[in-house]
Amino acid sequence: MGAHTELTRTGAVPDASLLRAAKSGGRATNPSPRSTPHSGSDSYSNLHLTLSQLDKLLGAIYQGCLEVLPWSTALTDLRSALGANWVTLILRPASDACNALIVNSGPEGAFTEKGKFVTHTAFMLDPFSGLPPDRIATVDEVVGPTEWQNSEFYKQFVEPYDIRYMIGADLFTADGSECRLRICRPQSAGHFSESDKAICQQLLPHFKRAIELHSRLDRIESERTLYATTVDRMLLGTVVFDETGAILRINHAAEEILKENDGLSISGGLLQANYPQENRHLQTLIRRALADNRSSAPGIGQVMSVTRPSARAKLGIAVRSIPISEWSEGRHRPAVTVFIRDPEQKSVASRDVIQQLFELTPAEASLALLLADGMTLDEAADQLDIRKNTARAHLRSIFAKTGVTRQTSLVRLLLGSVTPLD
């Protein structure tokens, strides 16, 4: 059911009335003569919400997806608009498996809640829960004023913070997330009016959409972090350029290669090869990839090698354009990636992972790692300070457990397994 249909069904004032209230300086009546839980002749009589305030609130709700502390500005603005002393957004209620994730805005500003408030115990004690989905309600309506003030939750978690009145709603997003909005006032501020509740009701669908957007952005960022970490573990350097050729990002593996200034470096904001002829070739490949990015045809990756002044093995370079969706907009989008491989980089595979994967002993796993790093059996034996006959015995056992019969096959097996991704 759409947000507008649901709000109409539940008796909330339509967005148009909210806008009319704002344009008229805060006073509006429900255009429908019917009686609803949030309507009446004085629906907005106690709330002075200008169009500018409404615009600021809605903007802050959607901008909250991008804030370092999500929705800190929106909660603070809502607290000010409603004369509240606390506004709380519970993005994840507590369970027996994990603590709650709560953003609070109080007299000292916005912050992430910690301590006893995020525990499962606190949520089990809270009587103001299990509200009808997507509907504003008051604690006095749901719990009752006497029961509320006599509750253990009120005495422990509410009264010490000068809270008497509370309105709130439980929100359920399309992906199954449950969130809760709670707005509080002290005894001295008086009850929340019908107009206060109506305004909050109209803001609920905007909070819900913003939370769904934040959830999607969070999933995308989690995936990006996973892929970036995987590329780092594979010792593959990446330098990402925008459509103007400016560098957007450099991963850790590339930073390790570039800081050596051995074949490649960053100079004047540009990725450059040490030798002029190779540098011209590199810049040509980057320009071609940028041109491919601007065309509708898929780009073809270009490769080259880069000589290192230290006479170590040449660096391998691959340059590829990044496909851009036809709906992409704005500047400074990833357009080209330069992949850098150092053939002399040592494996970062974990000994514990190799043990688990192939059921090796600690000694066998240590030997296998050194062989994967390019050592001969004799060199590995010296490194491990074991006799060569012992190393050969370990190698025979490794062959039997991994199913290979040659050292080169063993190295290929280890490097091709999931061990570098741990």
Number of C-alpha atoms within 10 A of each C-alpha: 6 7 15 15 12 14 20 12 9 15 18 24 25 18 15 11 17 24 18 17 25 22 16 14 16 20 22 23 19 23 13 11 10 9 11 14 12 21 23 19 13 15 23 28 17 14 22 17 21 18 18 11 15 21 13 15 21 17 14 24 26 21 17 21 21 15 12 8 14 24 26 24 21 23 27 23 21 23 21 13 16 21 18 22 20 26 28 25 24 20 18 16 19 20 14 9 7 12 19 20 18 22 21 21 26 17 12 8 12 21 15 15 16 13 7 13 17 21 18 17 15 16 19 13 15 15 16 23 16 11 17 11 12 23 22 23 20 21 21 18 10 16 15 12 14 9 14 20 16 10 16 15 19 20 13 14 15 18 14 9 16 14 20 21 22 21 23 26 25 21 23 16 14 9 9 9 14 15 21 21 22 20 25 28 23 19 12 10 14 11 17 19 16 19 24 21 24 22 23 22 25 21 18 21 19 17 23 21 16 21 24 19 15 18 16 14 14 13 12 12 12 12 12 12 12 12 12 16 17 15 18 19 19 21 25 19 24 24 20 22 25 18 21 14 20 16 20 16 14 16 17 19 22 23 15 12 21 19 11 10 16 19 23 23 19 14 9 7 10 13 21 20 23 17 14 10 9 17 17 12 14 24 16 12 20 22 18 19 25 24 15 21 21 16 11 10 9 12 19 12 15 16 14 14 16 21 18 17 14 10 9 13 14 19 19 15 18 18 26 23 27 22 17 15 7 7 5 8 9 5 9 14 16 21 25 29 25 24 17 23 20 18 12 12 13 13 18 16 21 15 20 16 17 24 18 12 14 14 15 21 17 13 14 20 23 18 23 25 22 20 20 20 18 15 15 13 18 15 14 21 19 13 12 14 10 13 12 15 11 11 21 14 13 19 22 15 15 23 16 11 12 16 13 15 13 11 17 12 14 20 18 11 16 21 18 10 12 14 22 20 17 14
